[in-house]
Amino acid sequence: MSHFSKPTHLALQYPIPTAIPLTEERKGMNNPTFPSLPQQPWAGILLLIASLLSLIAANSTTFAATYFNTLNYPLAGLSLSQWINEGLMSIVFLYFALILKTLLFTRHPHQREQRRLPLLAALMGIILPAVIYLIFNGFTATTLHGWGIPVASDWIVIFTLLLLLGNRVPPALTTFLLTLVITENIITFLLTSALHIPKLSWFYLIAAALVYLFLVVCNMMGKVQHRIYLLGGALLWLLTLKAGLHAAVAGIFLAWVLPLSLPDQITPSPVLQWQHCLTHWVALIILPIVMFANLGFALADCSWATLLSPVSFGVALGLLFKPVGIFGTIWLLVKLRWAKLPAEVSLWHILGASLLCGVGLSMSIVMTALTLPDMALQNSSKLAILFCSAFLAFIAYWVLRLAALLRQAT
């Protein structure tokens, strides 16, 4: 008997889990309805430590020069900073896409309706902050492409806050929030990469498409050997980089071609195995490195002009009004009965979750480094991200605590 009554490889159908017991040590990797995620708040703590260290290094008279020179050190045709943003971020987005694939395509039939709400909310979470940013910065070529900065959300910080809240947060809210946030990040990154291509090489782009087609064929033929997808993914990454696209796009596309389910009940699918292997690498090592490499900026270079620049206003207001758009969309859909809230989730929970979506931090910092070429513009964006993310995280934490109290009272 199989885990899934209708096994699929490209996830064009929805596998239906059967009631097969799992041993405790296998539940984390073989649970077909929930992705592999960090179970301790250390990931968020390390991210905050990396943030502080980067600011200390960038503003230290002793280490500042070493910090910036190291990041600009050339290595095999790219700077160290580029290797981090093009290489390590590919692994991050591969992991994001694997989680999203698990959340979207491994639900019971009665749970499929629950996908609609976070996906529609994610669209408003993209559109509203992007429009607000473009109102302030849409008429300048150097700032135009930064619309994705207030759209991005830091899932590590969000998930850490959920872990700290413990059983005050319903499990359905965690699933809902992860689906929403990762959908936002992936769509924003793909659109930004597609709309901001300095120079496109059609030769390498066609070669990358052929490699991807080969992986699709392997998937359809039921090939599950890891080496096929590892080698194919590495080649896809290189060709994507050579084509002029951001190489992390390769990580997203690789995730969608990995087999989601297998016909036997013994071996977990590659999607679940890769998630399990990448969880702690991404959460505890890669994202802190990315944060350390991208956040650092000299506070001496900042002034009131930096804080009050159009970039700062666009990013800050985009982050602050993003929760308004998400909550308003969900409230309207629920009131019109076009969607319903997940089990044990109230509108107070949704308000807290919407506020958490405005916590950009690491992902917004990465988008800043990718889309704003000028250091002064980056400083303006980073200041706005730090202040708004801290404010929204604080408010969201207490709103979710209040939601838990109200839930207990009823």
N, C-alpha and C positions, 0 to 999 in steps of 0.2 A: 504493500500500500504506500502511497506517496503522501508527502506533506500537502500537496496541492492537487485538487481534483482535476484542474485544467492547467497543466504545466505550460509555461510560456517562456520565451527567451527575450523577445523585444518588448515585453510588457504591453503588448497591444490589447491583451485581455487582462482581466483582474483575477489572479489566483485566489482560490477560496481555501483557507487553511482548514485542515481536518483536525479532529481532537486527538492528537498524538502526544503523549506525555514526553517532556524533555527533562533531562537531568539538570541539576542546578548549575553545573559548570558549563552546560551547553546553552542555557537559556539566553545568555547575553549575546551569543553569536548566532543562534539559530532561531531566535524569535522572529517570525515572519511579519509581525504587525507593528513592531517598534524598532527604530534604528539603534545602533550602538552609540552610546553617548557617555561623556565623563560622568562618574557618579560621586565625585567630590568637588568642592569649590576651589581646589588648588589651581585649576586652569585660569579662572578669573583673577585669583591672587597673583599668580605669576605674570599675567598680562599687566596688572597695575604696577608690579615691581619693575617690569621691563619699561613701562612708560616713565616711571620716576628716574630710572637709571639713564634713559636716553636724554631726558631733560637736564639731568645733572651733568652728564658727559658733554652735551652741547653747550652748556653755560660755564663749564669749568675752564679756568685759564690754563690748567695743566693738561686736560684731556681733550679739549674742544678740537684742536687741530688734528690730533690723532683720530678722533671719532669721525670727522668729515673726510679726512684723507683715506682712511681705511675703507669707508663706504664707496669712495671713488676709485679705489685701486683696480686697475685693469686685470682681468683674468679671462683668458681664452676668448678675447674679442668683446667681452662685456665687462662692465664695472661690477664690483661686488654687490652694490645696491640693485643693479639690474638682474643679477643672478637670483637675488632674494625675491624681487617682485615678479620676475618672469618664471623662475623655477619653483621656488617654494610655494608661491601663490597658486601655481598649477595644481599642486597637491591639495591645497586648501579647497579650491573649487571642485576638484575631483571628489573630495570628501563631502562637500556641500551637496553636490549633485547626487551622490549615492544615498545620502539621507533623504533628500527630496523624492527620489525614485522609490525608496522604501515606503515613505509616508503616503505617496499618491497611489501606488499600484499594489499594495498588499493590505487591503481592507476587506472586511466582510461585506457582503452585498448591502446590508442595511446601513453600513457606514459610508457608503459612497457619496451620499448626499452631503456629508460633513465636509467634503473637499471643496464644495462650491463657495462656502463662506470665506475661508481664509484666502482663496485665490482671488475672489472679487475684491476683498479688502486690500490685498497686495497691490492690485492695479491702482486703487486710489492712493495707496501709500507710495506709489511711484509717481503718479501724475501730479498730485498737489504740491509736494515739495519741489519737484522739478520746475513746475510753472512759477512758483514763488522765486526760486533762484534765478530763473531766466528773466523775470521782470526787472531784477536789479543788474543782471550781468549778461543778458542775451544779446547785447548790441556791440560787444567787444570780442574780437577774435581770440584774445589771450585767455578770456574767462568763460567763453561760451560753452566749452566742453565739460565744465565742472558741474553740470546739472545733476550728475549722479552722486555728488558728495553728500547732500542732505537726505538722499534716498537710502543709502546703505545703512545697515544695522549690524551691530556687533553681537552676534549670537552667543559668543563665549561669555561676555558680561551678562547678557540677558539670562542665559542658562545658569550662571553662577548665582544670580539673585533668586532664581526659582529654587535652586538647591538650598539656599540659605532659608528660604521661606518654608521648605519642607512640605509637610502634609497640609499646610494652609492652602496650597495650590492644587486644584483638581488635576489628575493626570490628563484629562481631555484638554485642559487649557494649555499644557505643555506641548502636546501634539499640535494643537491649533496654532500656537505661537511659532513653533519651529517651521511649520508649513508656510506660514505667512512670511516670516523673516527670510528664510532661505530662498523662497520664490522671488522676493524683492531683490535680494542680492544677485541672484543668477541672471534675472532679466535685465537688471540695470547694468551689470558688467558686460553682458553680451551686446546690448545696445550701444554702450559707450565704446566698446572695442570696434563695433561695426561702423560707427559714425565718426570715429577718430582714428583714421589710418593715414599716417604720414606718407607712406609709399607702399603700394601693393604690387607684389610680384605674382603674376598670373601663373607662371611656370610652377612655382612652389605651392601655390594654392591648389592647382589641379592635382599635383602630386599628393598633397595632403588629402584631397577628396578621394583619390584612388586608394590610399591606405585605409581611409575610413570605410570605404565601400568593401574592402577586403575583410575588415573586422565585422561589418554587418553580415556578410556572407558566412563568416565563421560562427557568428551567433545563431543565424538561421539554421545552420547545419548541426547545431547542438554542441559545438566545440566549447569545452569549458576549461581547457588547460591554461593555467595562469600565464605561462611564458608567452603564449600567443598575444595576449592582451597587454602584457608588460612591454614586450618588444615593439608591438604595434603602437602602443601608446607613446613610447619614447620616440619612435620615428615620427609619429603624428605631431608630437610637441616640437621637434626640431624643424619640421617642414612648416608648421604654423608660424614659428618664430621667423624663419627665413622669408615667409610670405609677407611679413609686415604686420600681421595681426598680433595682438597680445597673446603670448604663448599659453596663458592660463585657460584660454578658450578650449585648447586641446583636452584639458582635464575634464571640463564639463561634457564634451562630446564623448569622451572615453567612457564616462560613467553611464551614459545612456545606451551604450552598446554592450555593456557587461551583462551576462545572463543573470536574470533575476530569480529564477527557480530551476530546480533540478527534478528529474523524475524519481529519484530515490530519496529515502528518508534519513539516510546516514550522513551524507556530505552536505554541509550548508552551501548555499549558492555563492558564486564569486562576489556578488554585490554585498552579501552579509559578511563574508570573510574579509573582503577588503575594508569594509567599514570597521570591523573589529580590530584589524591590524593598524589602521590609520588613526583611530580615535585619540590615543594618548600622544602619538607623534604630533598630530595637528594641534591639539589643545594645550599640551605641556611644553612643546619645543618649538614648533614651526611658527605659530602665531605670536608668541613672545619675541622671537627673533625678528619677525616682520615688523612688529610694533617698535622694537628697539631701533631698527634701521630707518623707520619712516617718520617717527614722531619728533625726534630731536630738532630743536630750532633755538636760536639765540634770543633770549628775552630782551637783550640790549638792543636788538634790531626792531623791537616792537614799540609802538607809540600809540597815542590816541587816534592818529590817522589810520594805523593798522587795524585797531579795534572797530573803528567807525567806517571802514571801507565798504564799498558795495558787495565785495565777496563775503565779508563778515556778516553783513545784514542778510544777504541771500542764503547763506548756509544756516545762520542762527534761526531765522524765521522759517526756513524750510524744515529744520529739525523740530521746532516748537509747534508748528501747525500740522506736521505730519500725523501726530496722534489724533488731531481733530478730524482729519479726513478719514482715517481708518475707523475711528469710533463712530463717526457720523454715518459712514457707509453701512457698517454692521447694524447699527440701530435702525436705520431706514429699511434694510432688507428684512430684519426681524419683524418690525412693525407692519410691513406690507405682507408678511407671511411668505416671502419668496425664499426664505431660509430660516433655519432654527438653530439656536445655540446648542453646543455640545452638552452632554449630560453633566449635571452638577455645576454648570458654568452660568454665572449671572452677568448682568450688564456691568456690575461693579468690577467683576473679574476682567471683562472686556476692556473697561476703561484703564485698568492697571496694565493690561497687556498692550494696549494702544500706546500708552506712555512709554513703555519699554521699547517699543519699535523706534522711538526717537533717539535711542542711545546709539549713536553712530560709532564713536571711538575708533577701534582699530580698522574697521572696514572703510569708514569715512576718511581716515588718515591715509589709507592706501589709495583710495580714489583721488584724494588731493594730490598725492605724489605722481599719479599717472596722468592727470588731466590739466594741472596748472603748472606751466613751465617756469614761472618766475618765483624766486624764493620769497619775495615780499608778499606775493599773493598766497603762497602756501602758508606763510606765517599767519595771515589774516584768517584763513580757513581753519587752521589748527587751533587757534585761540577760541574761535566760535564753537568748534566741535567739543573741546574740553569743557568749557563752561556749560553748554547746553546739555551735553551727555550726563554730566554730574548732576545737574539740576533735575533732569527728567528721571534719572535712575533713583534719586532720593524720593521724589514725589511718587513714582510708581511703586516703590517698595512699601510705602505706608498706605497707599490706596489698596494694594493687594492684601495687606494685613487687615485693613478695614473690611474688605470684601469677605475675608475668612470669618471675622467676628459677626458680620451680618448673616452669613450663611449658618453659623452655629445658633444664632438667636432665633432663626426661623425653623 
